[in-house]
Structures are given as C-alpha cells and as structure tokens.
Amino acid sequence: MTQPDDRPIRWGILATGGIAHAFAHDLALQPGCEVVAVGSRSQASADAFGDEFGVPHRHASYQALVSDPDVDAVYVATPHPGHHDAALLAISAGKAVLVEKPFAMDAAQAREMIDAARGQGTFLMEAMWTRFLPHIARVREILAAGTLGTGLAFLLVKLFVRLAPPGIPRLGETRIDGGVLLFAFLLSLAASLLCGLVPALRSARQSPQTLLRSGMSGEGPSRDRLRHVLVAGEVALALTLLVGAGLLIRSALHLERLPLGFDPAGVLTARVGLPESAYPQPPAVEQAFEQIVARLEKRPGVRGASAGSGVPLGGYGGNNGLLPEGKPFSPENLIDASFHLVMPGYLETLRIPLLSGRTFDAADRAGGDRVMVVSRALARHAWGDADPIGKRIACCEDAAASRLKTVIGVVGDVRTRGPASEVRPEFYLPMAQAPQEAWKWLQRTVNLVVRGDSPAALAAALRGAVHEVDPTLPVPVVTLADALRRSLAEQRFHTALLLGLGLLGFLLATVGIYGVIAYFASQRTREIGIRMARGSRRAPTRWLEGSLYGVSATDPLTFAAVAAMLGGTGWLAILLPALRATRIDPTRAIQAG
C-alpha cells in the first residue's frame, strides 16, 4: 500500500464488537489515521457504531466494507474463529490488513493468509507483534549466546508444538525467546544464592562451642526445622502438580463417557456451498441440495442422508430469541436458543433420539403449517413439565403470521460444540419452510450428513452425489468420529502436559527427599553408633517417622492416590539411607564422629 505523506491512512473496521470500539477510540488519538468506514452483518449495528465514532461510511456486509474505494486498510475485529475468512476477504480486495490477535486458529490458516497477502502484494500483520518491541529485541541480543539447558529447552518446545493439537490460539508463536531465558537465568541465580548464602550465614552466627557440641556439622534444632520445611515444600509442590494431573485425567475420562446426544460413529459430513453466479435464486439452491440428498439416499451402503445448516462438532446454526405464545414481550421472557435449518431425515441420520411427537417429513413445506422440533432443554425452559406438543412459539421471521411455529416433536439434548460444552436450548426448523432470504445469510451453504458402515465408500458416495448435480463443487469430507477426537484433543493435550510436569515434579521431589534424608542420616552416624553400642535394635524408622508427609484418609480418591505414591517414595528415601547407616560397626561409627 502506497500512501501520500500528506494524507492520513483511511481505516475500515470490520465488525463492531468491544475490541472494535477500543480500536476506534485509540485510533482517534493517533495522528495520521482516521476511521472512514465500518462494516457489520446488520445495518443497524453499523449505523450505531458510526454514530458513536463519527464514521461516514456504514456498510451492512463485510464485502461492502472491503470494496469501499475510500478504505486504505482494514482492521479485522471479528471473534478469532472468523479472522481467517475476514482477512482473506480484505486481502482479495487489495486492502492492507491488520488482524486482531490471535492471528489465526492454527498454523495452516496462518500460512494461507500470508501466502494470499504475498500473492496480492499487500500488507498483512497481527495487531500485536511482541518480537519487535525494543526491550524484547535487546534481551534477545544479550542472550543470543545461550545458557546451560537452552538446547534442551528449544528441543522440548519444538516437540511441544509438534504434538499440540490444532486450534490452540497463538500456538505458532510458542518459542524460547529472550524473556524466557532471562527469567530462567535470574531464577537459577537467585536459587543458587539462597541455597548457598543462607546455610553459610546460619553457621557463621553459631559459636565454636555449639559447633563442637553438634559434632562440627552445624546441626541443631533450627537446622532440623529448616530441613523439614524444605522436604515439606518439595512434597507439596509435587503433590500439587500430580493432583492437578490426576484431576485432569479423571475429567478426560468423564468427558469420553459423557453422552453427546447423537451417535457420531459411521457418520460423514461435508460442508458444500453453491456459487451465487450459478445459483442466483433461492429455489434453485434448495432444489440442488434436495437432488443431492435424494441421490445420496439411493447409493449402496448409505443408511441415512440429509442436510442442515449446522452439524454437531462442526459448523452449527446461529442463535435466536424465542417467545412462547401467551407471554408478554419482555427480555426476561425471551429464550436464547440455538437453531438449525434441516431437511427431513437429519435427526434420524444423526440418531438424535425422538422423545415425543414426530420429526419432519416431506409434507412440512412452504405454504403448510409452520412447525418446529425442540430439544428437551428448550421444552422445559418454555413450558416446564407441561406437554409441549401443539404449543406455539414465536421466532425468527419478521412477518407476524410466520413467526408463530407449532411444536410437533421433542428430541434429546445435544452437546453441539463437543463433550465439554454445556447443553443449550435448541430447536430445528424445516429447511423447506425457511424464508428465501435465509439462503443469503447461509451463503447458499449446508452441511450434508450421511450414515453408513464404510467411511471410504461413504466418502465416494457423497462426492459422487454432489458431482452428479454440479461437478464443479468442492466436497471436503470429515467424519464425525474425527471431529469428536479433535474436540477432545486439546483436553487430552492439557492432561498430558500437566502429567509430564507432575512426573517431573515427582522425580525432583524423590531425588530431593532422598538427598536430604541421606545427608540427615550421614550427619547422625555418631548418634546411631552410640545407640547401637548401648544395645538399641536396628529400627531406623522409629526416629524418622516425623519426616513423612501424607494426605489424610478422608481426602478424595485422586488426592489419596497421589499421596500414597509420594508417601511410598518418602519411605524408600528414608529407609535406604537409614539401613545403610545401621549396617556400620558401632565402634567405627563412634570413632568417625
């Protein structure tokens, strides 16, 4: 983007959320910049934003914003799942693009955006790039030579990024930088000074007589207390990490056993969009998708096929405020619910259980009774324990006659966004009764769903049915089982990460406890020899019992299991040095003291 020196950069803001407000407010304080346009999915939102910040051009679509000739640069302020598509839209229009953080959902999206900007020859940047901050650059220069352990740290970080599932925000920025190295250096320096200076200062304050009475070792009650605190601290830190890992493992197992409300096994889905140039009218779009589904149903090996505006674990419909018939219009009476436009057979293909009433059939078309199917959560929210069949609820359309829909069925609740998501009120509308303008906000795109026994055969059948209607359409096929695994991948990754940290803490605690107790036993060698010479039996655990730290029997299972593991390690760390001390000859032990 070339810009005359005497003309300010003219910005267009894409989306009107909270971050867009903050950007517009701060940009007004920056010389050489001005906001000349704003784009939203609704004219009302764009006008409200424009009125607040004095923006002259208000657009009711993102396409209109990026096509505005008065806009030099576009700031992408959508929620981060929309950054990729919005940035590509602005890049294709030749605009310079500033994308709010995180830049993209994964590395593949980031590469596609960068390649598009390079191909278009336009500017593309994330809204926050810390690597160019002056103090970060200086720290990187200072620590460029590296320190002990830096090579291992780099290796582990690369392994971490490679094993991490896609979708973790800003994963591509995970690296060992100067700030991390400086922090590690200062922390290790502080630990060395603390562990070296504190014992030296404590010994320097003791009189020679005290040192002689304690066997020249500097031992005493205060040293014992300090040692006990160190052991307790090591155990506590390891216990915290291991308990966290244990809780995450139990949580992951619980998520995998949690009912989803549908059966993903044997289901393939493909998000297919029709180009506006070839399908300009809504009836042609609806007819094309009906033909695709009809061909799918006739394919061998297909046990169910349909289409919907969304699909669980993938793309899903939007939200709408519902008002049960008979209730006055007020915010507290509105029910926020997710909605889905579906064809007949959608609920059966996904095996979403029908609890009462019926699902959609071919008779539920335009001109007929306006109907809907609701989830159990929505039915309870709207009508409590009353039978919802036959009840009416207002939603979705502007015309008063079209807003009231009659409930014909109740289905089970679905965790649409994955096992970790909460159950939300949902409802389903027949796609054949959708207003024609619905295809605009659907962008003439639906999710085809097909169920069968062989994923490979189903994928071929799905692509074949689509290409029989239009051979130019791309058909990206995804199995719902793979989508479920991806939805659980981040939880599993966090579990594995914390488990690794917990095991590392456990190892360090084991080594630390062993070292402290071994040193403690070696300093008591003379005492043990005297006790043995006086006839004491070899029962070393009696005087070491106070060094154990465990968890009470009333704690939950995870705490008890971790405490038992650490307790067993503590006993071994105590027992081995003590047994070694008791095997020496008493006379030699006294002489050694």
C-alpha positions as CSV (number, residue, x, y, z in Angstrom):
1,M,0.0,0.0,0.0
2,T,1.5,3.3,-1.1
3,Q,0.3,6.4,0.8
4,P,1.0,10.1,0.2
5,D,2.8,11.7,3.1
6,D,0.3,14.4,3.5
7,R,-2.8,12.2,3.6
8,P,-3.9,10.1,6.6
9,I,-4.3,6.4,6.5
10,R,-8.0,5.7,6.0
11,W,-9.2,2.8,8.1
12,G,-12.2,0.5,7.7
13,I,-13.2,-1.5,10.8
14,L,-14.6,-5.0,10.1
15,A,-17.1,-6.0,12.9
16,T,-18.5,-3.8,15.7
17,G,-17.7,-5.7,18.9
18,G,-15.9,-4.5,22.0
19,I,-12.4,-4.7,20.6
20,A,-13.6,-2.7,17.6
21,H,-14.8,0.1,19.9
22,A,-11.4,0.1,21.7
23,F,-9.5,0.3,18.4
24,A,-11.6,3.2,17.1
25,H,-11.2,5.1,20.4
26,D,-7.4,4.6,20.5
27,L,-7.0,5.4,16.7
28,A,-8.7,8.8,17.2
29,L,-5.6,9.6,19.4
30,Q,-3.1,8.6,16.8
31,P,-2.1,11.3,14.3
32,G,-2.1,10.4,10.6
33,C,-5.0,8.0,10.9
34,E,-8.8,8.2,10.6
35,V,-11.7,5.7,10.5
36,V,-13.7,6.3,7.4
37,A,-15.8,3.1,7.2
38,V,-17.3,0.3,9.3
39,G,-18.8,-3.0,8.3
40,S,-21.2,-5.2,10.1
41,R,-23.7,-8.0,9.3
42,S,-26.5,-5.6,10.1
43,Q,-27.1,-2.1,9.0
44,A,-28.4,-1.1,12.5
45,S,-25.1,-2.2,14.1
46,A,-23.0,-0.4,11.6
47,D,-25.1,2.8,12.0
48,A,-24.8,2.6,15.8
49,F,-21.1,2.3,15.6
50,G,-20.8,5.0,13.0
51,D,-22.9,7.4,15.1
52,E,-20.7,6.8,18.2
53,F,-17.4,7.4,16.4
54,G,-18.4,9.7,13.6
55,V,-17.7,7.2,10.8
56,P,-19.1,8.4,7.5
57,H,-19.4,5.1,5.6
58,R,-21.6,2.4,7.2
59,H,-21.8,-1.0,5.4
60,A,-24.2,-3.8,6.2
61,S,-21.8,-6.5,5.0
62,Y,-18.1,-7.3,5.2
63,Q,-17.9,-7.5,1.4
64,A,-19.2,-4.0,1.0
65,L,-16.6,-2.7,3.5
66,V,-13.6,-4.2,1.8
67,S,-15.0,-3.0,-1.6
68,D,-15.1,0.6,-0.4
69,P,-12.6,2.6,-2.5
70,D,-12.1,5.2,0.3
71,V,-10.6,2.5,2.6
72,D,-6.8,2.0,2.6
73,A,-6.5,-0.5,5.4
74,V,-8.9,-2.9,7.1
75,Y,-8.8,-3.8,10.8
76,V,-10.3,-7.3,11.4
77,A,-12.1,-7.2,14.8
78,T,-14.3,-10.3,14.5
79,P,-14.1,-13.2,17.1
80,H,-11.0,-15.2,16.4
81,P,-12.6,-18.1,14.5
82,G,-13.6,-15.6,11.8
83,H,-10.2,-13.9,11.4
84,H,-9.1,-16.3,8.6
85,D,-12.1,-15.7,6.3
86,A,-12.4,-12.0,7.0
87,A,-8.6,-11.4,6.3
88,L,-8.8,-13.3,3.1
89,L,-11.8,-11.2,2.0
90,A,-9.9,-8.0,2.6
91,I,-6.7,-9.3,1.0
92,S,-8.6,-10.3,-2.1
93,A,-9.9,-6.7,-2.3
94,G,-6.3,-5.4,-2.2
95,K,-6.5,-3.8,1.2
96,A,-3.8,-3.7,3.8
97,V,-4.9,-5.8,6.7
98,L,-4.4,-5.6,10.5
99,V,-5.8,-8.7,12.2
100,E,-6.7,-8.7,15.9
101,K,-4.9,-11.4,18.0
102,P,-4.9,-14.3,17.8
103,F,-3.8,-14.1,14.1
104,A,-5.5,-17.4,13.1
105,M,-6.8,-20.6,14.6
106,D,-3.8,-22.7,13.5
107,A,-0.6,-22.7,11.5
108,A,-2.4,-23.9,8.3
109,Q,-4.7,-20.9,8.4
110,A,-1.9,-18.5,9.1
111,R,0.1,-19.9,6.1
112,E,-2.8,-19.5,3.8
113,M,-3.4,-15.8,4.9
114,I,0.3,-15.0,4.5
115,D,0.5,-16.7,1.1
116,A,-2.6,-14.7,0.0
117,A,-1.1,-11.4,1.1
118,R,2.2,-12.2,-0.7
119,G,0.3,-13.1,-3.9
120,Q,-1.7,-10.0,-3.7
121,G,1.3,-7.8,-2.8
122,T,-0.5,-6.3,0.2
123,F,0.4,-5.7,3.8
124,L,-0.7,-8.2,6.5
125,M,0.1,-8.1,10.2
126,E,-1.2,-9.2,13.6
127,A,-2.4,-6.4,15.9
128,M,0.3,-7.3,18.5
129,W,3.7,-8.5,17.5
130,T,5.9,-8.6,20.6
131,R,9.1,-9.7,18.9
132,F,9.7,-6.2,17.6
133,L,9.3,-4.4,20.9
134,P,12.7,-2.7,21.8
135,H,13.3,-4.4,25.1
136,I,12.5,-7.8,23.7
137,A,14.9,-7.3,20.9
138,R,17.6,-6.2,23.4
139,V,17.1,-9.2,25.6
140,R,17.4,-11.5,22.5
141,E,20.7,-9.8,21.7
142,I,22.1,-10.2,25.2
143,L,21.1,-13.9,25.4
144,A,22.0,-14.9,21.9
145,A,24.9,-17.0,23.0
146,G,22.6,-19.2,25.1
147,T,23.0,-20.8,28.5
148,L,23.1,-24.3,30.0
149,G,20.0,-26.1,29.1
150,T,18.9,-23.8,26.3
151,G,19.4,-26.5,23.7
152,L,17.2,-28.9,25.6
153,A,14.6,-26.2,26.1
154,F,14.4,-25.5,22.4
155,L,14.1,-29.2,21.6
156,L,11.2,-29.6,24.1
157,V,9.4,-26.6,22.9
158,K,9.6,-27.9,19.3
159,L,8.3,-31.2,20.5
160,F,5.5,-29.4,22.4
161,V,4.4,-27.5,19.3
162,R,4.5,-30.6,17.1
163,L,2.4,-32.7,19.5
164,A,-0.1,-30.0,20.2
165,P,-3.5,-30.3,18.6
166,P,-4.7,-27.7,16.1
167,G,-6.9,-24.9,17.3
168,I,-4.8,-23.8,20.3
169,P,-4.6,-19.9,20.0
170,R,-1.2,-18.5,19.1
171,L,0.5,-21.9,19.1
172,G,2.7,-20.8,16.2
173,E,4.2,-18.1,18.5
174,T,5.3,-20.6,21.1
175,R,9.1,-20.3,21.3
176,I,12.0,-19.9,23.6
177,D,12.7,-16.2,23.5
178,G,14.9,-13.8,25.4
179,G,12.4,-13.1,28.1
180,V,12.2,-16.8,28.9
181,L,15.9,-17.2,29.0
182,L,16.4,-14.1,31.2
183,F,13.8,-15.3,33.7
184,A,15.4,-18.8,33.9
185,F,18.8,-17.2,34.4
186,L,17.6,-14.9,37.2
187,L,15.7,-17.7,38.9
188,S,18.6,-20.1,38.9
189,L,20.9,-17.3,40.2
190,A,18.5,-16.5,43.0
191,A,18.2,-20.2,43.9
192,S,21.9,-20.6,44.0
193,L,22.5,-17.5,46.2
194,L,19.7,-18.5,48.5
195,C,20.8,-22.1,49.0
196,G,24.5,-21.1,49.4
197,L,24.3,-18.0,51.5
198,V,21.6,-19.0,54.0
199,P,23.4,-22.0,55.4
200,A,26.7,-20.1,55.5
201,L,25.1,-17.2,57.4
202,R,23.4,-19.6,59.8
203,S,26.7,-21.4,60.5
204,A,28.6,-18.1,60.9
205,R,26.3,-17.0,63.7
206,Q,27.0,-20.1,65.7
207,S,29.6,-20.2,68.4
208,P,32.6,-22.6,68.3
209,Q,31.3,-24.4,71.4
210,T,27.9,-25.0,69.7
211,L,29.7,-26.4,66.7
212,L,31.8,-28.7,68.8
213,R,28.8,-30.0,70.7
214,S,27.0,-30.7,67.5
215,G,29.9,-32.6,66.0
216,M,31.2,-29.8,63.8
217,S,28.3,-30.3,61.5
218,G,26.3,-27.2,62.4
219,E,23.4,-29.4,63.3
220,G,20.7,-28.2,65.7
221,P,17.0,-27.8,66.2
222,S,16.8,-24.8,63.8
223,R,18.6,-26.7,61.1
224,D,16.3,-29.7,61.5
225,R,13.3,-27.4,61.2
226,L,14.7,-25.8,58.0
227,R,15.4,-29.2,56.5
228,H,11.8,-30.4,57.4
229,V,10.4,-27.2,55.7
230,L,12.4,-28.0,52.5
231,V,11.2,-31.6,52.4
232,A,7.6,-30.5,53.0
233,G,7.9,-27.9,50.3
234,E,9.2,-30.4,47.8
235,V,6.4,-32.8,48.6
236,A,3.8,-30.1,48.4
237,L,4.9,-28.9,45.0
238,A,5.0,-32.4,43.6
239,L,1.6,-33.1,45.2
240,T,0.1,-30.0,43.6
241,L,1.2,-31.0,40.1
242,L,0.3,-34.6,40.4
243,V,-3.1,-33.9,41.9
244,G,-3.8,-31.4,39.0
245,A,-2.8,-34.1,36.5
246,G,-4.9,-36.7,38.3
247,L,-8.0,-34.5,38.3
248,L,-7.5,-33.7,34.6
249,I,-7.2,-37.4,33.8
250,R,-10.4,-38.2,35.6
251,S,-12.0,-35.2,33.9
252,A,-10.9,-36.5,30.5
253,L,-12.3,-40.0,31.3
254,H,-15.5,-38.4,32.3
255,L,-15.8,-36.4,29.1
256,E,-15.3,-39.5,27.0
257,R,-18.1,-41.3,28.8
258,L,-20.4,-38.3,28.7
259,P,-23.4,-38.8,26.3
260,L,-23.3,-36.4,23.3
261,G,-27.0,-36.7,22.4
262,F,-26.2,-38.1,19.0
263,D,-24.2,-41.0,17.6
264,P,-21.0,-39.9,15.6
265,A,-20.0,-43.5,14.6
266,G,-20.3,-44.1,10.9
267,V,-21.3,-40.5,10.0
268,L,-19.6,-38.4,7.4
269,T,-20.3,-34.7,6.8
270,A,-19.3,-32.3,4.1
271,R,-19.9,-28.5,4.1
272,V,-20.9,-27.7,0.5
273,G,-21.6,-24.2,-0.8
274,L,-23.2,-23.2,-4.1
275,P,-21.7,-20.2,-6.1
276,E,-24.1,-17.3,-6.4
277,S,-23.2,-16.9,-10.1
278,A,-24.6,-20.3,-10.9
279,Y,-27.4,-20.4,-8.3
280,P,-28.7,-16.8,-8.0
281,Q,-32.2,-17.7,-6.9
282,P,-33.1,-19.4,-3.6
283,P,-35.4,-22.0,-5.3
284,A,-32.6,-23.2,-7.4
285,V,-30.4,-23.6,-4.3
286,E,-33.0,-25.6,-2.4
287,Q,-33.7,-27.8,-5.4
288,A,-30.0,-28.5,-5.9
289,F,-29.5,-29.7,-2.3
290,E,-32.7,-31.8,-2.4
291,Q,-31.4,-33.5,-5.5
292,I,-28.0,-34.2,-3.8
293,V,-29.7,-35.7,-0.8
294,A,-32.1,-37.8,-3.0
295,R,-29.1,-39.2,-4.9
296,L,-27.3,-39.9,-1.7
297,E,-30.1,-42.0,-0.3
298,K,-30.1,-44.2,-3.3
299,R,-26.4,-45.1,-3.0
300,P,-25.4,-48.6,-1.9
301,G,-24.2,-48.7,1.7
302,V,-26.0,-45.5,2.7
303,R,-28.3,-46.0,5.7
304,G,-29.3,-42.3,6.1
305,A,-28.7,-39.0,4.4
306,S,-29.8,-35.4,4.9
307,A,-28.6,-31.8,5.2
308,G,-28.7,-29.0,7.7
309,S,-27.4,-25.5,8.3
310,G,-25.1,-26.9,11.0
311,V,-23.8,-30.2,12.3
312,P,-22.6,-31.2,15.7
313,L,-18.8,-30.8,16.3
314,G,-18.5,-28.7,13.2
315,G,-20.5,-25.8,11.7
316,Y,-23.7,-25.0,13.6
317,G,-26.5,-22.6,13.3
318,G,-27.0,-19.3,14.9
319,N,-29.0,-18.1,17.9
320,N,-32.4,-16.6,18.2
321,G,-34.7,-15.2,20.9
322,L,-37.9,-17.2,21.3
323,L,-41.1,-16.1,22.9
324,P,-43.7,-18.7,23.9
325,E,-47.2,-17.9,22.8
326,G,-49.2,-16.1,25.5
327,K,-46.3,-14.5,27.3
328,P,-45.8,-10.7,27.0
329,F,-42.8,-9.5,25.2
330,S,-40.0,-8.7,27.6
331,P,-36.3,-9.6,27.9
332,E,-36.9,-12.0,30.8
333,N,-39.5,-13.9,28.7
334,L,-37.2,-14.4,25.7
335,I,-35.4,-17.7,25.5
336,D,-31.9,-17.6,23.9
337,A,-31.7,-20.8,21.8
338,S,-29.6,-22.2,19.0
339,F,-31.5,-23.0,15.8
340,H,-30.9,-25.4,12.9
341,L,-32.5,-25.5,9.5
342,V,-32.7,-29.1,8.5
343,M,-34.1,-31.4,5.8
344,P,-36.2,-34.5,6.6
345,G,-34.1,-37.3,7.9
346,Y,-31.5,-35.1,9.6
347,L,-32.4,-36.1,13.2
348,E,-32.7,-39.8,12.2
349,T,-29.3,-39.8,10.4
350,L,-27.5,-38.3,13.4
351,R,-29.6,-40.6,15.7
352,I,-30.8,-37.7,17.9
353,P,-33.5,-39.5,19.9
354,L,-37.1,-38.5,19.4
355,L,-38.8,-38.3,22.9
356,S,-42.3,-37.4,21.8
357,G,-44.3,-36.3,18.8
358,R,-42.7,-36.6,15.3
359,T,-39.9,-35.3,13.2
360,F,-40.1,-33.5,9.8
361,D,-41.3,-35.2,6.7
362,A,-41.9,-34.2,3.0
363,A,-45.3,-32.6,3.9
364,D,-43.5,-29.8,6.0
365,R,-43.0,-27.4,3.1
366,A,-43.7,-23.8,2.3
367,G,-47.4,-23.0,2.4
368,G,-48.1,-25.6,5.1
369,D,-48.4,-25.2,8.9
370,R,-45.3,-23.6,10.3
371,V,-43.7,-26.3,12.6
372,M,-40.6,-26.8,14.7
373,V,-38.9,-29.6,16.7
374,V,-37.5,-28.5,20.1
375,S,-34.9,-30.0,22.4
376,R,-35.8,-31.2,25.9
377,A,-33.9,-28.3,27.4
378,L,-35.9,-25.8,25.4
379,A,-39.2,-27.5,26.2
380,R,-38.5,-27.5,29.9
381,H,-37.4,-23.8,29.8
382,A,-40.5,-22.7,27.9
383,W,-43.3,-24.9,29.4
384,G,-41.8,-26.7,32.4
385,D,-43.4,-30.2,32.9
386,A,-46.3,-29.5,30.5
387,D,-46.6,-31.4,27.2
388,P,-45.0,-29.1,24.6
389,I,-46.6,-30.9,21.6
390,G,-49.1,-28.5,19.9
391,K,-47.7,-25.4,21.8
392,R,-46.7,-22.4,19.7
393,I,-43.7,-20.2,20.0
394,A,-42.6,-17.0,18.1
395,C,-39.3,-16.8,16.4
396,C,-37.1,-15.9,13.5
397,E,-39.2,-14.1,10.9
398,D,-40.5,-10.5,10.6
399,A,-44.0,-11.3,9.4
400,A,-46.4,-11.8,12.3
401,A,-48.1,-14.7,10.6
402,S,-44.8,-16.5,10.0
403,R,-43.3,-16.0,13.4
404,L,-45.5,-18.5,15.4
405,K,-44.4,-22.1,15.0
406,T,-46.2,-25.2,16.3
407,V,-44.1,-27.7,18.2
408,I,-44.6,-31.1,16.6
409,G,-41.8,-33.0,18.4
410,V,-39.3,-33.1,21.2
411,V,-35.8,-34.6,20.8
412,G,-33.0,-35.2,23.2
413,D,-30.4,-32.6,24.1
414,V,-27.2,-32.4,22.0
415,R,-23.8,-31.2,23.1
416,T,-23.3,-29.5,19.7
417,R,-19.9,-28.0,20.4
418,G,-18.4,-31.1,22.0
419,P,-18.4,-33.1,25.2
420,A,-17.0,-30.1,27.2
421,S,-19.8,-27.8,26.2
422,E,-23.0,-27.2,28.2
423,V,-26.4,-28.3,27.0
424,R,-28.2,-25.4,25.5
425,P,-31.9,-24.9,24.4
426,E,-32.1,-25.8,20.7
427,F,-34.7,-26.0,18.0
428,Y,-35.0,-27.3,14.5
429,L,-36.9,-25.8,11.6
430,P,-37.7,-27.5,8.2
431,M,-35.4,-26.1,5.5
432,A,-38.3,-26.1,3.0
433,Q,-40.2,-23.6,5.2
434,A,-37.2,-21.2,5.6
435,P,-37.7,-17.7,4.1
436,Q,-35.8,-17.1,0.8
437,E,-33.6,-14.5,2.5
438,A,-32.3,-17.3,4.8
439,W,-30.1,-18.6,1.9
440,K,-28.3,-15.3,1.9
441,W,-27.1,-15.5,5.5
442,L,-26.5,-19.2,5.0
443,Q,-24.4,-18.1,1.9
444,R,-26.1,-20.9,0.0
445,T,-24.1,-23.4,2.1
446,V,-25.3,-26.5,4.0
447,N,-23.7,-29.4,5.8
448,L,-24.5,-32.8,4.2
449,V,-24.7,-35.7,6.6
450,V,-24.6,-39.4,5.6
451,R,-24.5,-42.6,7.7
452,G,-23.2,-46.0,6.7
453,D,-20.8,-48.8,7.5
454,S,-17.7,-47.9,5.4
455,P,-16.2,-44.4,5.6
456,A,-14.3,-44.8,2.3
457,A,-17.4,-45.9,0.5
458,L,-19.5,-43.2,2.1
459,A,-17.0,-40.5,1.1
460,A,-17.0,-41.7,-2.5
461,A,-20.8,-41.8,-2.5
462,L,-21.1,-38.3,-1.1
463,R,-18.7,-36.8,-3.6
464,G,-20.4,-38.7,-6.4
465,A,-23.9,-37.5,-5.5
466,V,-22.7,-33.9,-5.3
467,H,-20.8,-34.1,-8.6
468,E,-23.8,-35.6,-10.4
469,V,-25.6,-32.3,-9.6
470,D,-22.7,-30.0,-10.1
471,P,-19.2,-31.4,-10.9
472,T,-17.5,-28.1,-10.1
473,L,-18.3,-28.1,-6.4
474,P,-15.5,-29.0,-3.9
475,V,-16.6,-31.6,-1.3
476,P,-14.4,-31.6,1.9
477,V,-15.4,-34.7,3.7
478,V,-15.0,-35.1,7.5
479,T,-16.0,-38.0,9.8
480,L,-17.8,-37.0,13.0
481,A,-15.6,-39.5,14.8
482,D,-12.6,-37.5,13.7
483,A,-14.3,-34.3,14.7
484,L,-15.0,-35.8,18.2
485,R,-11.4,-36.7,18.6
486,R,-10.3,-33.2,17.6
487,S,-12.8,-31.7,20.2
488,L,-11.1,-33.9,22.9
489,A,-7.6,-33.4,21.6
490,E,-7.0,-30.1,23.5
491,Q,-8.2,-31.6,26.8
492,R,-6.0,-34.6,26.3
493,F,-3.1,-32.4,25.4
494,H,-3.5,-30.3,28.6
495,T,-3.8,-33.6,30.6
496,A,-0.6,-35.0,29.1
497,L,1.2,-31.7,29.6
498,L,0.3,-31.4,33.3
499,L,1.0,-35.1,33.8
500,G,4.5,-34.6,32.4
501,L,5.1,-31.7,34.7
502,G,3.7,-33.7,37.6
503,L,6.0,-36.6,36.9
504,L,9.0,-34.2,36.6
505,G,8.0,-32.7,40.0
506,F,7.7,-36.2,41.4
507,L,11.2,-37.1,40.1
508,L,12.6,-33.9,41.6
509,A,10.9,-34.5,44.9
510,T,12.1,-38.1,45.0
511,V,15.7,-37.0,44.4
512,G,15.4,-34.1,46.8
513,I,13.9,-36.1,49.6
514,Y,16.5,-38.9,49.2
515,G,19.3,-36.4,49.2
516,V,18.1,-34.5,52.3
517,I,17.4,-37.7,54.2
518,A,20.7,-39.3,53.1
519,Y,22.5,-36.3,54.3
520,F,20.5,-36.2,57.5
521,A,21.4,-39.9,58.2
522,S,25.1,-39.4,57.5
523,Q,25.2,-36.5,60.0
524,R,23.6,-38.8,62.6
525,T,26.2,-41.6,62.1
526,R,27.8,-41.0,65.5
527,E,24.5,-40.9,67.3
528,I,23.4,-44.2,65.6
529,G,26.7,-45.8,66.7
530,I,26.3,-44.8,70.3
531,R,22.7,-46.0,70.4
532,M,23.8,-49.4,68.9
533,A,26.7,-49.7,71.3
534,R,24.1,-49.2,74.2
535,G,22.1,-52.1,72.8
536,S,19.5,-50.4,70.6
537,R,17.9,-52.6,68.0
538,R,18.2,-51.7,64.3
539,A,14.8,-50.0,63.9
540,P,15.7,-46.8,61.9
541,T,12.2,-45.9,61.0
542,R,11.3,-45.0,64.7
543,W,13.2,-41.8,64.7
544,L,12.4,-40.9,61.1
545,E,8.6,-41.1,61.3
546,G,8.3,-37.4,61.8
547,S,9.8,-36.7,58.3
548,L,6.9,-38.3,56.4
549,Y,4.2,-36.1,54.9
550,G,1.0,-37.6,53.6
551,V,-2.7,-37.0,53.0
552,S,-5.5,-37.9,55.3
553,A,-7.7,-40.9,54.5
554,T,-10.8,-38.7,54.2
555,D,-9.4,-36.9,51.1
556,P,-10.9,-37.7,47.6
557,L,-9.6,-40.6,45.6
558,T,-7.2,-38.5,43.5
559,F,-5.6,-36.9,46.5
560,A,-5.3,-40.3,48.2
561,A,-3.7,-42.0,45.2
562,V,-1.1,-39.3,44.7
563,A,-0.4,-39.1,48.4
564,A,0.1,-42.8,48.6
565,M,2.6,-42.7,45.7
566,L,4.6,-39.8,47.3
567,G,4.4,-41.5,50.7
568,G,5.8,-44.7,49.3
569,T,8.7,-42.7,47.7
570,G,9.3,-40.9,51.0
571,W,9.5,-44.2,52.9
572,L,12.0,-45.6,50.4
573,A,14.0,-42.3,50.6
574,I,14.1,-42.7,54.4
575,L,14.6,-46.4,54.6
576,L,17.6,-46.8,52.3
577,P,19.9,-44.3,53.9
578,A,18.9,-45.4,57.4
579,L,19.5,-49.0,56.7
580,R,22.9,-48.1,55.3
581,A,23.7,-46.2,58.5
582,T,22.6,-49.1,60.7
583,R,24.9,-51.7,58.9
584,I,28.1,-49.9,60.1
585,D,30.1,-51.2,63.0
586,P,29.2,-49.1,66.2
587,T,32.9,-48.6,67.2
588,R,33.8,-47.3,63.8
589,A,30.7,-45.0,63.8
590,I,31.7,-43.5,67.2
591,Q,35.3,-43.0,66.0
592,A,34.1,-41.4,62.8
593,G,32.1,-38.9,64.9
